[in-house]
């Protein structure tokens, strides 16, 4: 193909973001405590909140009420996801871009960025390095450029799946890229992708227009807004949404994510598989004057409110944040984090120990290796998971929602977390992490009922440790 799709939204595409209405909800005065608690009670029934109900939580100012929101988020995370934290890594494949987004190090007018696109051999080398570290799940990242059309994305995904070294293999490849047309989505779906992520960056129309110059592809607000819905309709039934917090009012963009999630559920029958909420980070050649910095406390509010508003959806907290912030945020509802991440093109095999900002889209706040991240999770009482089973067992889209919304996914995810963790401990972990991990596995087994399902799981874990069996998922 080597072309970008025409900017043609799907039939019936609608701009469902009403700025005036959303601002009205946010300016309705300090939330009444009784109303806040009524909304929290609804969420504890695993019912997604409306935009208006979410605004009530965002208008809460009493520290006691804010803590109740945080406690509800903790409770919901435990009910839906338990102690599990899924681990992944980003893999940047190409940073050429036709857009000129004011906040992005990869924007086309930035002369200070080193441009590069990995060829197939280089992609395979990165995959091998990530496999050697123990990763099973990646998100591949592309700029928006004719070189990165649907065929190129699909070829990258196939090359990664085809790259193995001993027990090392990538079992799920998610994609973070520009919107595609229907044919493009079908092509990448056929390649076996997991989630297709499209960040809207900000839902504030005025801020969006200011940050994305007219004449660029990304300036087309409706094309991008409609992108996840088109993906679902074309068969990519796992989609991820995201906002870059700091471009506009954080409360408005939190409402935007919830509005988008509800739109997908109501219009396309499937809510988002994940939500992402990165904050602005320093980037080569980028001036962040005039932006809207989001404090650590405000970020915690974002995470807690999103967990309460969409209890079934995975929440991703990336290594943009420092290790300290990530530690503090995990209990509020985060279900996925990355570890051992490098953002430089070719960074997993070529980059120096220090970050090379001229080769990155932005700088990272947490550069610890995967083993250290996994060990800290264990020490904090979390259960690191490398599971990719739902995607490969067909539990995606509407099927995943049927399991996830009532909270039944726990029946599959805890056993799969244990089998994938033991694989990591045997094949890749340091001695200290292995000791901590095996102790956690025994603790988890002790909490399970002594039934046939537990006996089967114990046998699977034995086969992994003693017989070299792998990928024994439920």
C-alpha positions as CSV (number, residue, x, y, z in Angstrom):
1,X,0.0,0.0,0.0
2,X,2.6,2.6,1.2
3,X,-0.1,5.2,1.5
4,X,-2.2,6.7,4.3
5,X,-5.9,6.2,4.2
6,X,-8.3,8.9,3.1
7,X,-9.7,11.0,6.0
8,X,-13.2,9.6,5.7
9,X,-15.0,8.8,8.9
10,X,-17.3,5.9,9.1
11,X,-21.0,6.0,8.2
12,X,-22.9,7.8,10.9
13,X,-19.8,9.1,12.6
14,X,-20.7,11.7,15.2
15,X,-18.7,14.2,17.3
16,X,-20.2,13.2,20.7
17,X,-17.9,15.5,22.7
18,X,-20.1,18.5,23.8
19,X,-17.6,20.9,25.3
20,X,-20.2,23.3,26.6
21,X,-22.2,20.6,28.3
22,X,-19.1,19.0,29.8
23,X,-17.9,22.3,31.2
24,X,-21.3,22.9,32.6
25,X,-21.1,19.6,34.5
26,X,-17.7,20.5,35.9
27,X,-18.8,24.0,36.9
28,X,-22.0,23.0,38.8
29,X,-20.5,23.7,42.2
30,X,-18.9,21.6,44.9
31,X,-20.4,18.1,44.9
32,X,-22.9,17.2,47.5
33,X,-21.6,14.4,49.8
34,X,-24.7,12.4,49.6
35,X,-24.6,12.5,45.8
36,X,-20.9,11.5,45.7
37,X,-21.7,8.5,47.9
38,X,-24.7,7.5,45.8
39,X,-22.4,7.5,42.7
40,X,-19.8,5.4,44.5
41,X,-22.4,2.9,45.6
42,X,-23.5,2.4,42.0
43,X,-19.9,1.8,40.9
44,X,-19.4,-0.8,43.6
45,X,-22.1,-2.8,41.8
46,X,-19.7,-2.8,38.8
47,X,-22.0,-0.5,36.8
48,X,-20.2,2.0,34.5
49,X,-20.9,5.6,35.4
50,X,-22.5,8.2,33.1
51,X,-20.5,11.4,32.2
52,X,-22.7,13.4,34.6
53,X,-22.0,10.9,37.5
54,X,-18.3,11.1,36.8
55,X,-18.4,14.9,36.9
56,X,-19.9,14.6,40.4
57,X,-16.7,12.7,41.5
58,X,-14.5,15.3,39.8
59,X,-16.3,18.1,41.7
60,X,-15.7,16.6,45.1
61,X,-13.3,18.7,47.1
62,X,-13.7,17.5,50.7
63,X,-10.6,15.4,51.5
64,X,-12.8,12.9,53.3
65,X,-14.8,12.4,50.1
66,X,-11.7,12.3,47.9
67,X,-10.4,9.5,50.1
68,X,-13.7,7.7,49.8
69,X,-13.3,7.8,46.0
70,X,-9.8,6.4,46.4
71,X,-11.0,3.7,48.7
72,X,-13.8,2.7,46.2
73,X,-11.2,2.6,43.4
74,X,-9.0,0.3,45.5
75,X,-12.0,-2.0,46.3
76,X,-13.0,-2.2,42.6
77,X,-9.5,-2.9,41.4
78,X,-9.3,-5.8,43.9
79,X,-12.7,-7.2,42.9
80,X,-12.1,-7.1,39.1
81,X,-8.3,-7.6,38.9
82,X,-7.2,-8.8,42.3
83,X,-3.5,-8.2,43.0
84,X,-2.5,-8.8,39.4
85,X,-0.4,-6.3,37.5
86,X,0.2,-7.2,33.8
87,X,3.7,-6.3,32.5
88,X,4.6,-5.2,29.0
89,X,7.1,-3.2,27.0
90,X,6.9,-0.6,24.2
91,X,8.8,-1.1,21.0
92,X,9.2,2.0,18.8
93,X,9.5,1.0,15.2
94,X,9.6,4.2,13.3
95,X,9.5,8.0,14.1
96,X,8.9,9.6,10.7
97,X,5.7,11.6,10.9
98,X,3.6,13.9,8.7
99,X,2.1,15.7,11.7
100,X,3.4,18.7,13.6
101,X,1.9,18.3,17.1
102,X,3.2,21.0,19.4
103,X,4.0,18.7,22.3
104,X,5.7,15.8,20.4
105,X,9.4,15.2,19.9
106,X,8.7,13.4,16.7
107,X,6.8,16.3,15.0
108,X,7.9,16.8,11.5
109,X,9.4,20.3,12.0
110,X,11.7,19.2,14.8
111,X,15.3,19.2,13.5
112,X,16.8,17.9,16.7
113,X,15.4,14.4,16.5
114,X,17.3,11.5,14.9
115,X,14.9,9.9,12.4
116,X,14.9,6.2,11.9
117,X,12.7,3.2,10.9
118,X,13.7,-0.3,11.9
119,X,13.9,-2.8,9.1
120,X,12.7,-6.4,9.7
121,X,16.1,-7.7,10.9
122,X,16.3,-4.8,13.4
123,X,12.7,-5.5,14.6
124,X,13.6,-9.1,15.1
125,X,16.8,-8.1,17.1
126,X,14.7,-5.9,19.4
127,X,12.2,-8.8,19.8
128,X,14.9,-11.2,20.8
129,X,16.3,-8.7,23.4
130,X,12.9,-8.3,24.9
131,X,12.3,-12.0,24.9
132,X,15.6,-12.5,26.7
133,X,14.5,-10.1,29.4
134,X,11.3,-12.2,29.9
135,X,8.6,-10.1,28.1
136,X,5.6,-11.8,26.5
137,X,3.6,-8.7,25.6
138,X,4.6,-5.7,23.5
139,X,3.0,-2.5,22.1
140,X,4.6,-1.5,18.9
141,X,4.6,2.3,18.2
142,X,4.6,4.1,14.9
143,X,4.5,7.7,13.7
144,X,1.9,8.6,11.1
145,X,3.7,8.4,7.8
146,X,3.1,6.6,4.4
147,X,6.0,4.2,5.4
148,X,3.9,2.9,8.3
149,X,0.7,1.9,6.5
150,X,-1.4,-1.1,7.5
151,X,0.8,-3.5,5.5
152,X,3.9,-2.3,7.2
153,X,2.3,-2.6,10.6
154,X,1.0,-6.1,9.9
155,X,4.5,-7.1,8.6
156,X,6.1,-5.9,11.8
157,X,3.6,-7.8,13.9
158,X,4.1,-11.0,11.9
159,X,7.9,-10.7,12.2
160,X,7.7,-10.3,16.0
161,X,5.5,-13.3,16.4
162,X,7.8,-15.3,14.2
163,X,10.9,-14.5,16.3
164,X,11.8,-17.1,19.0
165,X,14.8,-18.0,21.1
166,X,14.4,-21.1,23.3
167,X,11.4,-20.5,25.6
168,X,11.5,-16.8,24.6
169,X,8.5,-15.6,22.5
170,X,6.2,-12.7,22.2
171,X,2.6,-13.8,22.5
172,X,0.7,-10.6,22.2
173,X,1.6,-7.6,20.1
174,X,-0.6,-4.5,20.6
175,X,-0.4,-1.5,18.3
176,X,-0.2,2.2,19.0
177,X,-0.6,4.1,15.8
178,X,-2.7,6.5,13.8
179,X,-6.3,5.6,12.8
180,X,-6.7,3.3,9.7
181,X,-9.5,2.7,7.3
182,X,-11.6,-0.5,7.4
183,X,-9.3,-2.4,5.1
184,X,-6.3,-1.4,7.2
185,X,-7.9,-2.5,10.4
186,X,-8.8,-5.9,8.9
187,X,-5.3,-6.3,7.6
188,X,-3.7,-5.7,11.0
189,X,-6.3,-7.9,12.7
190,X,-5.4,-10.8,10.3
191,X,-1.8,-10.4,11.5
192,X,-2.9,-11.3,15.0
193,X,-2.7,-8.0,16.9
194,X,-4.1,-7.7,20.4
195,X,-5.3,-4.1,21.2
196,X,-5.3,-1.2,18.8
197,X,-4.5,2.0,20.7
198,X,-5.5,5.4,19.5
199,X,-4.7,8.3,21.8
200,X,-7.0,11.3,21.2
201,X,-4.5,13.4,23.1
202,X,-7.1,15.9,24.4
203,X,-10.9,16.0,23.9
204,X,-11.0,19.8,24.3
205,X,-11.8,21.1,20.8
206,X,-10.0,24.4,21.2
207,X,-6.9,22.9,22.7
208,X,-6.9,20.2,20.0
209,X,-7.1,22.7,17.2
210,X,-4.3,24.8,18.7
211,X,-1.9,21.9,19.2
212,X,-2.5,20.2,15.8
213,X,-2.0,22.6,13.0
214,X,-4.5,22.9,10.2
215,X,-3.4,21.0,7.1
216,X,-2.0,18.1,9.0
217,X,-3.8,14.8,9.2
218,X,-4.1,14.9,13.0
219,X,-5.9,18.2,12.8
220,X,-9.0,16.2,11.7
221,X,-10.7,15.8,15.1
222,X,-13.6,13.6,13.9
223,X,-11.4,11.2,11.9
224,X,-9.4,10.5,15.0
225,X,-12.4,10.4,17.4
226,X,-14.1,7.9,15.1
227,X,-11.0,5.8,14.8
228,X,-11.6,3.3,17.6
229,X,-15.3,2.8,16.6
230,X,-14.2,2.1,13.0
231,X,-11.7,-0.4,14.3
232,X,-14.3,-2.3,16.3
233,X,-16.7,-2.4,13.3
234,X,-13.8,-3.7,11.1
235,X,-13.1,-6.6,13.6
236,X,-10.5,-5.1,15.9
237,X,-12.7,-5.6,18.9
238,X,-10.0,-4.7,21.5
239,X,-9.3,-1.0,21.4
240,X,-7.4,1.3,23.7
241,X,-8.1,4.9,24.4
242,X,-5.7,7.5,25.8
243,X,-5.3,11.2,26.7
244,X,-2.0,13.0,27.1
245,X,-2.7,14.9,30.4
246,X,-1.3,18.3,30.5
247,X,-2.6,19.6,27.2
248,X,-5.9,20.9,28.7
249,X,-7.9,20.8,31.9
250,X,-7.4,17.4,33.5
251,X,-11.0,17.2,34.7
252,X,-12.3,17.8,31.2
253,X,-10.1,15.2,29.6
254,X,-11.1,12.7,32.3
255,X,-14.7,13.2,31.3
256,X,-13.7,12.9,27.6
257,X,-12.3,9.4,28.2
258,X,-15.5,8.4,30.0
259,X,-17.7,9.8,27.3
260,X,-15.6,8.0,24.6
261,X,-15.8,4.7,26.6
262,X,-19.6,5.0,26.9
263,X,-20.0,5.9,23.2
264,X,-18.1,2.8,22.1
265,X,-20.2,0.6,24.4
266,X,-23.5,2.2,23.3
267,X,-22.8,2.6,19.6
268,X,-20.5,-0.3,18.9
269,X,-21.4,-2.8,21.6
270,X,-17.9,-2.9,23.1
271,X,-16.2,-0.6,25.5
272,X,-12.4,0.0,25.5
273,X,-10.1,-2.8,26.6
274,X,-7.7,-0.2,28.1
275,X,-7.4,3.5,29.1
276,X,-4.1,5.3,29.2
277,X,-3.4,8.6,31.0
278,X,0.2,9.6,30.5
279,X,1.4,13.1,31.6
280,X,3.6,15.4,29.6
281,X,7.3,14.7,29.9
282,X,10.3,16.6,28.6
283,X,11.1,16.0,25.0
284,X,13.9,17.1,22.6
285,X,13.0,20.4,21.0
286,X,9.7,20.9,22.7
287,X,8.6,24.0,24.6
288,X,5.8,23.2,27.1
289,X,5.0,26.9,27.8
290,X,1.2,27.4,27.9
291,X,0.4,23.8,28.8
292,X,-1.6,22.6,31.8
293,X,0.7,20.6,34.2
294,X,-1.0,17.9,36.2
295,X,0.2,17.4,39.7
296,X,0.8,14.0,41.3
297,X,-2.3,14.4,43.5
298,X,-4.4,15.3,40.4
299,X,-3.0,12.2,38.6
300,X,-4.1,10.0,41.5
301,X,-7.6,11.6,41.2
302,X,-7.6,10.8,37.4
303,X,-6.7,7.1,38.1
304,X,-9.2,6.7,40.9
305,X,-12.1,8.3,39.1
306,X,-11.4,6.3,35.9
307,X,-11.3,3.1,37.9
308,X,-14.7,4.0,39.5
309,X,-16.3,5.2,36.3
310,X,-15.3,2.2,34.1
311,X,-14.6,-0.7,36.5
312,X,-14.1,-3.3,33.9
313,X,-11.4,-1.5,31.8
314,X,-7.7,-2.0,32.1
315,X,-5.8,1.1,33.2
316,X,-2.2,1.5,32.0
317,X,0.4,3.5,33.9
318,X,3.6,3.8,31.9
319,X,7.2,4.5,32.7
320,X,6.7,8.1,31.8
321,X,6.1,8.3,35.6
322,X,8.8,8.0,38.2
323,X,9.1,4.8,40.3
324,X,7.8,6.7,43.3
325,X,4.6,7.8,41.5
326,X,4.0,4.4,40.1
327,X,4.3,2.8,43.5
328,X,1.7,5.3,44.9
329,X,-0.7,4.8,42.0
330,X,-0.9,1.1,41.8
331,X,-3.5,0.6,44.5
332,X,-5.9,3.2,42.9
333,X,-6.8,0.9,40.0
334,X,-3.8,0.4,37.7
335,X,-3.8,-3.0,36.1
336,X,-0.9,-2.7,33.5
337,X,2.6,-1.2,33.7
338,X,5.7,-1.5,31.5
339,X,9.1,-2.5,32.8
340,X,12.6,-2.3,31.4
341,X,11.4,0.2,28.7
342,X,13.5,2.0,26.2
343,X,12.0,4.5,23.8
344,X,15.0,5.0,21.4
345,X,14.7,3.4,18.0
346,X,16.8,0.2,18.4
347,X,17.1,1.0,22.1
348,X,16.9,-2.5,23.5
349,X,20.2,-3.5,21.7
350,X,22.0,-0.3,20.9
351,X,21.2,2.5,23.3
352,X,23.7,3.6,26.1
353,X,22.7,3.2,29.7
354,X,21.6,6.8,29.9
355,X,18.6,7.9,27.9
356,X,19.3,9.4,24.5
357,X,16.7,12.2,24.3
358,X,17.5,13.0,20.7
359,X,16.3,9.5,19.8
360,X,13.2,9.4,22.0
361,X,9.7,10.8,21.7
362,X,9.9,11.9,25.3
363,X,12.0,11.1,28.4
364,X,11.1,8.3,30.8
365,X,10.7,8.7,34.5
366,X,11.3,5.0,35.4
367,X,14.2,3.2,33.6
368,X,14.5,0.2,36.0
369,X,15.0,-3.2,34.3
370,X,12.1,-5.6,34.2
371,X,13.5,-7.9,36.9
372,X,13.7,-5.0,39.4
373,X,10.1,-3.9,38.6
374,X,8.8,-7.4,38.9
375,X,10.6,-7.9,42.2
376,X,9.2,-4.7,43.7
377,X,5.7,-5.7,42.7
378,X,6.1,-8.9,44.6
379,X,7.5,-7.1,47.6
380,X,4.6,-4.7,47.6
381,X,2.1,-7.6,47.6
382,X,1.1,-7.4,43.9
383,X,1.2,-10.4,41.5
384,X,3.2,-9.8,38.3
385,X,1.5,-11.3,35.3
386,X,2.8,-12.0,31.8
387,X,-0.6,-13.5,30.7
388,X,-1.7,-13.2,27.1
389,X,-4.4,-15.9,27.2
390,X,-7.6,-13.9,26.7
391,X,-6.5,-12.7,23.3
392,X,-5.5,-16.2,22.2
393,X,-8.6,-17.9,23.7
394,X,-11.0,-15.5,22.0
395,X,-12.0,-13.6,25.1
396,X,-11.9,-10.3,23.4
397,X,-14.4,-7.6,22.5
398,X,-18.0,-8.5,23.6
399,X,-16.8,-11.8,24.9
400,X,-14.3,-10.2,27.2
401,X,-16.9,-7.7,28.4
402,X,-19.2,-10.5,29.3
403,X,-16.6,-11.8,31.6
404,X,-15.0,-8.6,32.7
405,X,-18.1,-6.5,33.6
406,X,-19.4,-9.0,36.2
407,X,-15.9,-9.5,37.5
408,X,-15.7,-13.2,36.4
409,X,-12.4,-12.7,34.6
410,X,-10.7,-13.5,37.9
411,X,-11.5,-17.2,37.4
412,X,-9.1,-17.2,34.4
413,X,-6.7,-14.4,35.2
414,X,-5.3,-15.6,38.6
415,X,-4.3,-19.1,37.3
416,X,-2.9,-17.6,34.1
417,X,-1.0,-15.0,36.1
418,X,0.6,-17.8,38.2
419,X,1.6,-20.0,35.2
420,X,3.1,-17.1,33.3
421,X,4.9,-15.8,36.4
422,X,6.4,-19.2,37.1
423,X,7.6,-19.3,33.5
424,X,9.3,-15.9,34.0
425,X,10.8,-17.0,37.4
426,X,12.3,-20.2,35.9
427,X,13.5,-18.8,32.6
428,X,14.5,-15.2,33.3
429,X,14.4,-14.0,36.9
430,X,17.4,-13.1,39.1
431,X,17.8,-15.4,42.2
432,X,16.3,-12.8,44.5
433,X,13.3,-12.3,42.3
434,X,12.9,-16.0,41.9
435,X,12.8,-16.6,45.6
436,X,10.3,-13.8,46.2
437,X,8.1,-15.0,43.2
438,X,8.0,-18.7,44.2
439,X,7.1,-17.7,47.8
440,X,4.2,-15.6,46.3
441,X,3.0,-18.5,44.2
442,X,2.8,-20.7,47.3
443,X,0.9,-18.0,49.1
444,X,-1.6,-17.7,46.3
445,X,-2.1,-21.5,46.1
446,X,-2.7,-21.6,49.9
447,X,-5.6,-19.2,49.5
448,X,-7.3,-21.4,46.9
449,X,-9.9,-24.0,47.7
450,X,-8.7,-27.6,47.5
451,X,-10.6,-28.7,44.5
452,X,-10.0,-30.1,41.1
453,X,-9.2,-26.8,39.6
454,X,-6.5,-26.2,42.1
455,X,-5.1,-29.6,41.6
456,X,-4.9,-29.1,37.9
457,X,-3.1,-25.7,38.4
458,X,-0.6,-27.3,40.8
459,X,0.2,-29.9,38.2
460,X,0.6,-27.3,35.5
461,X,3.0,-25.4,37.7
462,X,5.0,-28.6,38.3
463,X,5.2,-29.2,34.6
464,X,6.6,-25.7,34.0
465,X,9.2,-26.0,36.7
466,X,10.2,-29.6,36.2
467,X,9.3,-30.7,32.7
468,X,10.0,-27.6,30.7
469,X,6.3,-27.2,29.6
470,X,5.3,-23.7,28.6
471,X,2.2,-21.7,27.7
472,X,-0.2,-23.8,29.8
473,X,-2.9,-21.2,29.8
474,X,-6.6,-21.3,30.7
